[in-house]
Amino acid sequence: MKSIVNTLIKVNRYLPWIMLMLFFITVLSGYSMTAKGDLVIRLTFGLINWKNGYFLHRKSTYLLSILASIHAAANLKLELLKRGAKETKPLNIFVLTVLFVMIAFFTAIEFM
């Protein structure tokens, strides 16, 4: 059980950096869809134009939501363990349920 907690801590260290890079891509692709998106086209050497920006923006937002859900569920488990909850099967089921509800919510939003 100690290795699972150590793995969660390691994942929780790197996940915000991955989410920050993905957030930057989301902002950049969102700005490319505006009337002033020519700046983004010049900065990315034509890789992100209006059409690619729309696709990137939709997909990166969804991926960012999923990663934020994983990050929140990992933090929830670590916080509950820190506050005295025992590492038991019901705790794991509760955290997984919270994670799957958040993922289902963001998936429903994406495909509506």
Long-range contacts (C-beta under 8 A, 24 or more apart in sequence): 1-87, 4-87, 5-78, 5-81, 5-87, 8-74, 8-77, 8-78, 9-78, 11-70, 11-74, 12-71, 12-74, 12-75, 12-78, 15-67, 15-70, 15-71, 15-74, 16-71, 18-67, 19-64, 19-67, 19-68, 19-71, 22-60, 22-63, 22-64, 22-67, 23-64, 25-56, 25-60, 26-56, 26-57, 26-60, 26-61, 26-64, 28-53, 29-53, 29-54, 29-56, 29-57, 29-60, 30-57, 33-57, 58-110, 62-106, 62-107, 62-110, 65-106, 65-109, 65-110, 66-103, 66-106, 69-99, 69-102, 69-103, 69-106, 70-99, 72-98, 72-102, 73-98, 73-99, 73-102
